[in-house]
Amino acid sequence: MPKMLKIPKIIAIANQKGGVGKTTTSINLATALSTINKKTLLIDLDPQGNASTGLGISTDQRHYGTYELMIQDMPIEQCVVKTEIPNLYVIPSNEHLSGAELELIDHDKREFKLRKNLRDNLIDYDFVLIDCPPALGLLNINAFSASDSILVPLQCEFYALEGLSHLMRTIQRIRTNFNPDLDLQGIVLTMYDKRNNLSDLVAHDVRSFFGEKVYQTVIPRNVKISEAPSHGKPAIIYDYKCAGSQAYIHLAKELIKREKIMVH
């Protein structure tokens, strides 16, 4: 009997607004999934390269990355870097990625470059997470076209819902034009401060509007989460027991539980 091929779940982690904990969520969710024995690939699609830095990937290890994968059609196995964390791999961002938007303009099927170079080469992974840049351009469109779903980190602040409504319109446009199967994986409330009434109000409003699409797990404001990137480590490795790390572990378990429910 032929061996069943493992098809990974590809999730874009995105919010068109910056400073919402997008990269922090990408790094720590990927790490949490890997610690519960899920082979995970994180694709750093943000030209700033913060996800690569946060996983301790030095500049010397970034000769090949998302730019070479998308623009030069380099084989994916040449672009993947193994992290020090078991089961966790990354395709890093390097200095060339900042020019990719302009270069993509002249490519045929420019919205599908990432999809084309990913889809047939990922049978080895359980999850693929894409850390998207905080703006809607061709890089994000490529990520959304290549993904099964979008996970939205949402900061508990006054303008959160306004930004989310923009993103929902974008998702609908992507479904119409490029990827009809794109789903909203869920919304993760980040930077939650239990001392702040506004955090509770935002959480209540988002849950009222989006219902079960909002994860039960809430990511708190946490000093250790903020400190970890400067050490080149995910918070889960930097301080496993801190409230932020534990929240991301719970988020990973909730994500897997939801996936199993959807399969059945």
Phi, psi and omega in degrees: 000129184295147179289134179288132177282139179273122179255118184286157171274125180255119185237122173274130176257112193213148167201130183291348177264138178276167174071028183252003181090024183294307181292321177302318178293318179301310183296310188281329175291318177300317179295316180298318178297320181292328181286344175253035171064034172251117179292119192234137175244126175255124179257117180272101182258009179263121181304337178293335175071023184293327179294321178296315179298317182294342176260010175077021179275113183286164178301325180296336181269005186248030179301318179238142181196214185296327178298310182295324179297315186277312190273323184257002180054037179289141179304139186301324183295337177280343183262344184279134175245132177280131176275176178284352182267124179305140178074003182242126182233158181220143165258107190283165170264142174230183188296340182287337188294333182297336178265001187294324181303314181293320181291327182294334184305325184271359183273143170293144179048047187298336181283350187243012183299316181292317180302314182299319185274352179259312198304323185268003189234017189242020187292351183273348189252155172272316181226142171236120178251137179245116176276109187269153174290157185275045178204152179270108176216195183293332178294313178295319179299320176298317179297316182291325179291332183271347191262156170280327185202170180239131174254128187248110170285132185231116180289139180282079180217173191301317186270009187302311184294327179297315178295324181294323180295324175297316181295321179296323176293322177297315179302319180295321178294321178296317178301318183292321190257331191229323189213085185297342183267001182297130184241156170275106181298315180165174180240130180247121178282124183242165177055038181284130180239108186294345179276352186252119181300329181298322178302316179294320181295316179296313180302317180296316181296316182294317179294324179296323185276319188253354174057232187286353174291344179270125180295145175293325179293131178241135181267117184279161166295133188207128183298319183296323177298320180290325183284326191306315183301328181292344176262002180068031181225146169295153179303325182297329177273322182295315178207091186301328188271351183293160185300322180294316179298315180298324178296319180291327175295318176297321179298316179299317179294321179292321178298314180295320179298318179296320179299317179296320178297317180295323179296319181280000000 
